[in-house]
């Protein structure tokens, strides 16, 4: 999550992807200039009383990247290495993600520099409330709607929505999505990111002629999305999970990992490392495994020029944001590896968040089966729009996803008279 050179700076990567798309669509310089920069961003510093009685100042960000198609939407990260450029990049990707799924939303993102692993629940609550108090004037159900992201969860969203409701003097559940069900959360939100990715994997497998019931799967990153991806790949397709990893290391089993055992081990030890019935390997070795499907569910810049030549999977499922650099993208495309790009693959989360917004506004809630059906239709349609565009322009899937999404944002901008 570095602010360093262009190869590791996520916003520089996002800008390069936008510029490449602008060239494909032959956009004017003024139009591409609007797309290359966030429309507004907020930097906040807020004091928090810690459990030991001291007061610590935390730094947070909120970027509202582009709202041409509607209120901005995007998660909030708690991470010790959070940077404004990471938040800018994620806000840009959220803009294209919402447009790609044809949601009436723009893109945003937020973050707080902190390490949740070193904080008590009481400290987490005070940080959550402090952040919302700081950015409260700039968000709202018709302005900017946050959601969970890395190291944030439904409980943190509950504290945030309560704080915002206190600020405005009324219950305002629609200001946040990814909430617990009793506070207006949506059924199906918990596994939405992974489930949406599995719907696109199903369609991709048809295109490349892969039988998912016989497929081997490796999962890089075993947090919320990676854990659900493992369970869903088994239950939906009968695929065999042969390797998983987290920040502490990787484990493998050629005969197939028992997903419930790994989940129980991770719950108990906070890591997949040393799970019974598995062998240890490095994270780099996992990326180079000869598997049918490689799921990337960790952080940015996982596959780069440094390791792309070692990747042997037939399909890459990008549940993480920005896991592949532009340089690596070109190599994967030439190798014939089918990449389901991040802001298509992981759009299930924001799509069900949108469903949550609709349900909050109507005060009428759908059953989980109906959520799954609506999500399936949205993800399947988006996948085929991207695939068809890829074939039309003879470009990789990421560039095709950009072409579809950016053209929709540009159309909205033109209709509003911005460009």
Secondary structure, 3 states (H helix, E strand, C coil): CCCCCCCCCHHHHHHHHHHHHHHHHCCCHHHHHHHCCCCEEEEEEEEEECCCCCEEEEEEEEEEEECCCCCEEEEEEEECCCCHHHHHHHHHHHHHHHHHCCCCCEEEEEEEECCHHHCCHHHHHHHHHHHHHHHHHHCECCCEEEEECCCCCHHHHHHHHHHHHHHHCCCCHHHECCCCHHHCCCCCCCCHHHHHHHHHHHHHHHHHCCCHHHCEEEEECCCHHHHHHHHHHHHHHCCEEEEEEECCEEEECCCCCCHHHHHHHHHHHCCCCCCCCCEEECHHHHHCCCCCEEEECCCCCCECCCCHHHCCCCEEEECCCCCECHHHHHHHHHHCCEEECHHHHCCHHHHHHHHHHHHHHHCCCCCHHHHHHHHHHHHHHHHHHHHHHHHHHCCCHHHHHHHHHHHHHHHHHHHCCCC
